[in-house]
Amino acid sequence: MRAALRTAVRTGLPLSDDLASALLAVRHEATDALRAGVLAAVRAEAPAAPVTLHAHPDPWATGPSPGLTPRAAADVDALLVPVWPVGAASEKAVQAATDSGTPVQAYVTALSPARPDDVPAHARRLRAAGASGLGLYHLGLAPAARLEVLGTIVREWRQAEGTKE
């Protein structure tokens, strides 16, 4: 595997399907084991605390919102899916995550490079794609004008749910 990965990195050629599947299976096994340990510790201290997992429906995704494993969604109460780019790819990510059966929160931003005028319609499309909640990035970094945009999407979301501000 190590030699195959080196060759792939050096040449830019993909791994064979068999090697890629084996690598993903090992990665998912390690991810599931780590998550199980963390969740066991959380549940021991706060059994009723809701747990939301930052995750991406692409099983190969890395970073702060890693790819979902086949077991991940069943272990938590909700998924927080990063959907900062305005467009169809974000809507598809929400739709794919909802296939897990676990509630999906759309993680949106009004910070640059997002255009403030585009964000409310983006949030509406994510709701239509199946998002059941919003995660807002980043209230502490947003200037006043951008906070107004985030306030607009929260008010619209609550209105669509039939809840009061």
NORBEL-V518153 format. One record per helix or strand of 2 or more residues. SS is the DSSP state (H for helix, E for strand). FROM is the first residue (numbers start at 0). LEN is the number of residues. If there is no record, write none. Layout:
# NORBEL-V518153
{{SS,FROM,LEN} {SS,FROM,LEN}}
This chain:
# NORBEL-V518153
{{H,1,10} {H,16,29} {E,51,3} {H,71,4} {E,77,5} {H,87,11} {E,102,7} {H,115,13} {E,132,5} {H,143,18}}
